Each structure stands twice: as structure tokens, then as C-alpha cells.
Amino acid sequence: MTHIKEMVVVSGKGGTGKTSLAGALSSLFQDKVIADCDVDAANLHLILQPEEILQTKEFTGGKKAKIDPERCTKCGICKEVCHYDAISEDFAIDPFSCEGCGACYFLCPAKAVVFSPRLAGYYYVCSTSGNGRFVFAELLPGEDNSGKLVAMVRNEAREEALKAGVNFILIDGPPGIGCPVISSLTGTHLAVVVTEPTPTGIHDLKRIVELVHHFQIKTAVVVNKSDINPGYTEEMKRYCAEQNLIFLGEIPYETAITKAQKEAKTILDFAPECTASEAIREIYTKLHYILEEL
């Protein structure tokens, strides 16, 4: 069986440049499957521009309540027990307000409440240039992501890797430290944390590192926009040394990255000779050796 190595790019907060780095690295790694596990706001496909959607699969999320008007006696008990004001005066349930707690279902004396799983989103298997595979997902408006959809995306990516006989999966993880991040991290071989040199950047770096260490995953750090505050960049380097983290490198602030995003391209494709592109290639070289040793 092929030994598949999984590397996830994460950040303690949004807006650090995590997806920009993941997209750039995806163009450097060969023989890989790419998975966008930021299912709440998937946007890696905007720069990867997959050639064709090969499969579309449904994701069924938590249960939602719905009142059967033919069985409803309008006794009002459901409205009394609903803490989310999801039930209108004419006993219709707003699906966006319903939290799926089930109180109305269990307490309705007429058994008029239907409590069933709802379609919450879709996940896709796509082809990319070079006959690679890319898996991403999208939630429908108002639906929650408990981490189950992330797990489905990762499982689909593993299946595609096994089919293609490749041994590497690159994961663009969600920001923060919540359930979707945990689902993206568990079982991976390397976590690349992208941060920025600000007070909140240091705080969020420590939060995500603590989470990654809980799962005993090898951790590496990249400081994006490193030259906007060199003092905080140095503080992050010291923190990495203290915590025995791999410091992969710095990516300087580069206006061309914003221009590349507007053109739906990675910085390597848009401005291959700029300082940010050079820094990312150096980071890739270090990652290549690290992954070989895992």
C-alpha cells in the first residue's frame, strides 16, 4: 500500500496568507493531491482553476425541524420551547434560525414535527493541469460545519491519492483552532503554520501551536509580510527556537501578491522573479527535505 504523507497549511487567524502560500506550493510539488479543507470559505479553487469537475457529492449535515401543517394542532408548545425564535406565528419554522436542537420534535404532543437530516453542502473532485486531482467543498448558506465535511474532503483526497498512486496530499486548512481545524490536523504528518508579525499574530501563533502539539504533529512556521515589523518577526523566531519548531522562513510584503490574486494566479505564476516568489521557493526546498525524512 502506498504510504501517503499529508501536509496541512494552517493559521491561528484568517488573512495571514495561508491560502496564497498553499496555492503557490501546490504549483511546486509534483505528484500530489490537493485538498481545500477551508470549507466555510473555500477559495483555493479560484487560483488553481480546476479544468473539470469529475464528481459532485452531497454532504448531509445536522438535522433541522419542519412542521407538518396537516398534523399540527397549533397548541403552541413548540413556540414555548424554542429558544431561537425559529417558529413563526403561523407555525412555520425558519430553517436559518433553527439550530436543530430537537426540542419541538420531542415535545410536540401531536407528533407534527419532522426532524430529519438536511442537505448542507457539496464536495467536488476536480482535475487540474498535469492530470492532478483537487478536492474542495462548499457549504450552503446558513449551514454549520462541524468538521464532518472536512473529514469527507480528506477521505476523498486519500482515495484519489491511492487511485493515482501518489504519496503526498497538500491540505489548505481552515483558520483558527476550532473543530474544522482539528479535523484538518488529525493524522497529518506535518503542519505548516503561517503567521504575521503583529501582536495578534504572536497570540494566534501560540494558540495554533498549542493545538498542533496536542496532536503531536511535527510543526513548521512561516512568517508572512515579515518586513512590516522586523521586531515581531525576531520575537517569533525566538519563540520557534524555544518551542523546538522548524522555522521555514520569511516572506516579505509584496504588492504583486495582491495583483496576482486579482488575476486569479499564484504569485509564482504572476511574478516568478519577485522577492516573495524566491522566498516561497526556498521554503519549498526546505519542506521537500523535511517530508523526505518523515
C-alpha atoms as one frame of an Amber mdcrd trajectory, in Angstrom:
protein
   0.000   0.000   0.000   1.231   3.495  -0.824   2.422   5.408   2.248   0.690
   8.758   1.884   2.178  11.790   3.586  -0.178  14.642   4.409   0.914  18.226
   4.972  -1.591  20.826   6.181  -1.158  24.613   5.967  -2.903  26.333   8.876
  -3.014  29.652  10.718  -4.332  30.834  14.051  -6.410  33.503  12.316  -7.690
  34.412   8.881  -5.902  36.748   6.488  -2.314  35.672   7.156  -1.713  34.457
   3.591  -2.296  30.761   4.270  -4.185  30.040   1.049  -1.797  32.152  -1.035
   1.111  30.065   0.262  -0.758  26.783  -0.189  -1.619  27.714  -3.773   1.974
  28.646  -4.552   3.338  25.439  -3.006   0.825  23.383  -4.995   2.489  24.546
  -8.199   5.912  23.395  -6.926   5.076  19.961  -5.524   4.762  17.228  -8.116
   2.677  14.029  -7.944   0.243  15.258  -5.312  -3.434  15.568  -4.480  -4.631
  18.948  -3.235  -7.449  19.360  -0.702  -9.070  22.639   0.338 -10.432  21.975
   3.828 -11.430  25.579   4.482 -14.987  24.563   3.639 -16.605  27.601   5.273
 -14.889  29.867   2.748 -13.217  27.669   0.151 -11.272  29.816  -2.305  -8.209
  27.806  -3.333 -10.089  26.771  -6.477 -10.103  30.432  -7.561  -6.352  30.353
  -8.147  -5.964  26.681  -9.044  -8.750  26.972 -11.631  -9.560  23.243 -11.947
 -10.127  22.091 -15.507 -13.166  19.870 -14.897 -15.389  18.741 -12.032 -15.210
  14.950 -12.210 -17.516  14.139  -9.284 -20.050  16.047  -7.206 -21.163  14.537
  -3.912 -23.718  15.697  -1.376 -22.948  16.440   2.252 -25.754  15.896   4.741
 -25.314  17.954   7.880 -27.241  18.224  11.135 -30.978  17.752  11.453 -33.491
  20.560  11.027 -37.095  20.680  12.153 -40.123  21.154   9.936 -43.773  21.269
  10.980 -46.356  19.182   9.112 -49.339  21.595   8.836 -51.804  18.749   8.414
 -50.900  17.241  11.790 -50.211  20.482  13.672 -52.913  21.393  16.235 -51.380
  24.857  16.868 -51.137  24.164  20.587 -48.132  26.469  20.836 -45.838  24.150
  22.820 -43.187  24.217  20.087 -43.039  28.005  20.226 -42.699  27.926  24.012
 -39.732  25.532  23.994 -37.875  27.065  21.034 -35.077  29.253  22.424 -34.135
  30.519  18.970 -37.438  32.134  17.959 -37.374  29.983  14.837 -41.132  29.292
  14.799 -43.466  31.909  13.326 -46.976  32.809  14.443 -48.449  30.573  11.737
 -46.247  27.664  12.938 -43.688  27.611  10.164 -40.023  27.018  11.018 -37.331
  29.306   9.639 -34.525  26.907   8.578 -31.890  29.620   9.027 -32.926  30.261
  12.641 -33.448  26.608  13.588 -30.406  25.229  15.441 -31.566  21.622  15.226
 -31.845  21.114  18.998 -34.916  18.887  18.580 -36.916  20.337  21.499 -40.010
  20.927  19.363 -39.739  17.424  17.885 -39.557  15.653  21.242 -42.226  17.744
  22.994 -44.867  18.100  20.268 -47.924  16.169  21.538 -49.333  15.774  18.011
 -46.026  14.446  16.593 -46.341  17.086  13.887 -42.626  17.969  13.737 -40.441
  16.193  11.207 -36.789  16.100  12.323 -34.577  14.856   9.538 -31.080  15.435
   8.119 -30.767  18.234   5.571 -28.548  18.778   2.587 -25.809  21.066   3.927
 -23.386  21.306   1.034 -21.397  19.598  -1.682 -17.858  18.404  -2.206 -16.128
  18.058  -5.532 -13.338  16.050  -7.118 -11.699  18.022  -9.924  -8.952  17.567
 -12.461  -6.165  20.110 -12.658  -3.423  20.849 -15.140  -0.945  17.997 -15.353
  -3.729  15.452 -14.675  -3.617  16.137 -10.923  -6.570  15.917  -8.550  -8.092
  18.621  -6.403 -10.841  18.166  -3.795 -12.813  21.027  -2.284 -16.232  21.672
  -0.794 -18.800  24.372  -0.231 -21.459  24.773   2.420 -24.916  26.031   1.596
 -25.886  29.403   3.152 -26.683  29.164   6.853 -25.324  25.638   7.297 -22.851
  24.710  10.021 -19.525  22.983   9.565 -18.861  20.546  12.390 -15.706  19.095
  10.894 -17.541  16.201   9.231 -17.342  17.842   5.823 -13.613  18.432   6.335
 -13.198  14.725   7.113 -15.097  13.834   3.936 -12.853  16.072   1.843  -9.751
  14.490   3.344 -11.052  10.952   2.865 -11.862  11.723  -0.756  -8.359  13.143
  -1.239  -6.834   9.942   0.176  -8.918   7.818  -2.170  -7.772   9.904  -5.129
  -4.148   9.597  -3.996  -4.484   5.817  -3.770  -6.081   5.629  -7.217  -3.318
   7.740  -8.755  -0.534   6.041  -6.815   0.802   9.314  -5.401   2.136   9.599
  -1.861   1.578  13.252  -0.991  -1.510  15.300  -0.096  -1.306  19.066   0.326
  -4.106  20.423   2.526  -5.190  24.029   2.802  -6.695  24.071   6.289  -9.210
  26.472   7.853  -8.082  29.383  10.051  -8.451  29.403  13.822  -8.390  26.498
  16.293 -11.966  25.163  16.130 -13.481  21.843  15.130 -12.784  22.178  11.363
  -9.098  22.873  12.129  -8.899  19.835  14.404 -10.454  17.730  11.644  -7.870
  19.089   9.189  -4.932  18.392  11.520  -5.567  14.934  12.935  -3.487  12.229
  11.333  -1.328  14.579   9.245   2.459  14.322   9.184   3.433  17.990   9.054
   1.677  21.237   9.941   2.903  24.460   8.356   1.720  27.435  10.402   1.509
  30.754   8.549   1.630  33.830  10.753   2.329  37.554  10.518   4.497  39.833
  12.704   1.854  41.587  14.778   0.761  41.346  18.443  -2.326  39.356  17.440
  -0.170  37.274  15.109   2.020  36.154  18.021  -1.033  35.402  20.167  -2.686
  33.318  17.448   0.588  31.581  16.590   0.852  30.342  20.166  -2.775  29.151
  20.125  -2.407  27.080  16.966   0.983  25.689  18.008  -0.517  24.521  21.301
  -3.258  22.749  19.361  -0.834  21.123  16.919   1.392  19.962  19.779  -1.635
  18.346  21.422  -1.836  16.012  18.422   1.955  15.517  18.420   2.347  16.706
  14.837   5.655  17.989  13.531   5.353  21.767  13.190   6.990  24.349  10.952
   6.425  28.114  10.861   6.394  30.697   8.081   6.245  34.433   8.811   4.408
  36.232   6.028   4.833  40.005   5.436   7.898  39.637   7.642   9.358  43.076
   6.906   6.350  45.124   8.084   7.516  44.697  11.690  11.007  43.160  11.999
  10.888  43.299  15.799   7.920  40.945  15.996   9.483  38.719  13.331  12.535
  38.285  15.569  10.271  37.555  18.533   8.596  34.810  16.521  11.960  33.323
  15.615  12.886  33.201  19.306   9.555  31.564  20.108  10.190  28.910  17.441
  13.609  28.186  18.933  12.148  27.920  22.449   9.376  25.564  21.318  11.636
  23.486  19.073   9.656  24.458  15.983  11.089  24.408  12.483  11.431  27.967
  11.200  10.891  27.596   7.463  11.491  31.202   6.500  10.120  34.672   5.901
   8.040  36.024   3.034   8.425  39.793   2.618   5.467  42.057   1.983   4.872
  42.120  -1.771   2.230  44.208  -3.550   2.449  41.813  -6.501   0.659  39.182
  -4.385  -2.478  41.332  -4.318  -2.209  41.858  -8.067  -1.789  38.093  -8.553
  -4.941  37.468  -6.521  -6.875  39.871  -8.718  -5.685  37.889 -11.736  -6.587
  34.575 -10.026  -2.970  33.388 -10.153  -0.355  32.267  -7.676   2.497  34.694
  -7.064   4.866  32.187  -8.677   2.883  32.312 -11.904   2.272  36.061 -11.789
   5.695  37.350 -10.725   8.162  34.441 -10.586  11.202  36.665 -10.061   9.880
  38.813  -7.190  11.331  38.501  -3.675   8.216  36.746  -2.345   8.432  34.080
  -5.058  12.102  33.499  -4.268  11.264  33.125  -0.569   8.499  30.604  -1.321
  10.839  28.520  -3.487  13.328  28.435  -0.588  10.534  27.336   1.756   9.552
  24.607  -0.700  13.142  23.313  -0.804  13.211  23.029   2.993   9.800  21.327
   3.010  10.957  18.840   0.402  13.797  17.658   2.628  11.619  17.607   5.757
   8.979  15.460   4.059  11.609  13.046   2.792  12.684  12.416   6.393   9.162
  11.748   7.687
